[in-house]
């Protein structure tokens, strides 16, 4: 679990992305927002400690993450989301 790793949850980019997602997703469905945040927290752990350069702008990343099928999501973001999903799938296969 990423928050068990030293420093992961203290990373300012991770904290900012999680805050952006919580604010953007929290009003409509609190349970979905909580679940999304937990999955995202896990996935962002794959990027630690290089998350700052990979994410760039946490607000933009959060919006793209929440709206993965939107036309505004860049090919690089789509590739990153696919990679994150693939890493999680590999872990699930090992369980």
C-alpha positions as CSV (number, residue, x, y, z in Angstrom):
1,X,0.0,0.0,0.0
2,X,1.6,3.3,-1.1
3,X,0.8,5.2,2.2
4,X,2.9,2.5,4.0
5,X,6.0,3.5,2.1
6,X,8.2,6.1,3.6
7,X,7.5,9.5,2.1
8,X,4.9,8.6,-0.5
9,X,2.0,10.3,1.2
10,X,4.2,13.2,2.1
11,X,4.9,13.9,-1.5
12,X,3.3,17.3,-2.3
13,X,2.3,16.4,-5.9
14,X,0.5,13.2,-4.6
15,X,-1.2,15.2,-1.9
16,X,-2.3,17.9,-4.4
17,X,-3.6,15.4,-7.0
18,X,-5.6,13.6,-4.3
19,X,-7.0,16.9,-3.0
20,X,-8.0,18.0,-6.6
21,X,-9.8,14.6,-7.2
22,X,-11.5,14.8,-3.8
23,X,-12.9,18.2,-4.5
24,X,-13.9,17.5,-8.1
25,X,-15.5,14.1,-7.4
26,X,-16.8,14.6,-3.9
27,X,-20.0,16.5,-4.4
28,X,-21.9,14.1,-6.7
29,X,-21.1,10.7,-5.1
30,X,-19.1,10.7,-1.9
31,X,-18.6,6.9,-1.9
32,X,-17.4,6.9,-5.5
33,X,-15.1,9.8,-4.7
34,X,-13.6,7.9,-1.8
35,X,-13.1,4.7,-3.9
36,X,-11.6,6.7,-6.7
37,X,-9.2,8.4,-4.2
38,X,-8.1,5.0,-2.8
39,X,-7.4,3.6,-6.3
40,X,-5.6,6.8,-7.3
41,X,-3.5,6.7,-4.2
42,X,-2.5,3.2,-5.0
43,X,-1.7,4.0,-8.6
44,X,0.2,7.2,-7.8
45,X,2.5,5.1,-5.6
46,X,3.9,3.5,-8.8
47,X,5.2,6.9,-9.9
48,X,6.9,7.8,-6.6
49,X,9.5,9.4,-6.5
50,X,9.3,10.7,-10.1
51,X,5.7,11.9,-9.8
52,X,6.4,15.7,-10.0
53,X,7.9,15.7,-13.5
54,X,5.5,13.0,-14.8
55,X,2.3,14.8,-13.5
56,X,3.3,18.4,-14.1
57,X,0.0,20.2,-13.2
58,X,-1.9,18.3,-10.6
59,X,-5.2,20.0,-11.3
60,X,-5.0,19.2,-15.0
61,X,-4.0,15.6,-14.2
62,X,-6.9,15.2,-11.8
63,X,-9.5,16.4,-14.3
64,X,-8.0,14.1,-17.0
65,X,-8.0,11.2,-14.5
66,X,-11.7,11.7,-13.7
67,X,-12.7,12.2,-17.3
68,X,-10.4,9.7,-19.1
69,X,-12.6,9.6,-22.2
70,X,-12.8,13.3,-22.7
71,X,-11.4,14.9,-25.9
72,X,-9.1,17.1,-23.7
73,X,-7.1,14.1,-22.4
74,X,-3.8,14.1,-24.2
75,X,-2.3,10.9,-25.8
76,X,0.5,11.1,-23.1
77,X,-2.1,11.1,-20.3
78,X,-4.0,8.2,-22.0
79,X,-0.7,6.2,-22.2
80,X,0.0,7.0,-18.5
81,X,-3.5,5.9,-17.4
82,X,-3.2,2.7,-19.4
83,X,0.2,2.0,-17.9
84,X,-1.1,2.6,-14.4
85,X,-4.0,0.3,-15.0
86,X,-1.7,-2.4,-16.4
87,X,0.5,-2.2,-13.3
88,X,-2.6,-2.7,-11.1
89,X,-3.8,-5.6,-13.3
90,X,-0.4,-7.3,-12.9
91,X,-0.6,-7.0,-9.2
92,X,-4.1,-8.4,-9.1
93,X,-3.0,-11.4,-11.2
94,X,-0.3,-12.1,-8.6
95,X,-2.8,-12.0,-5.7
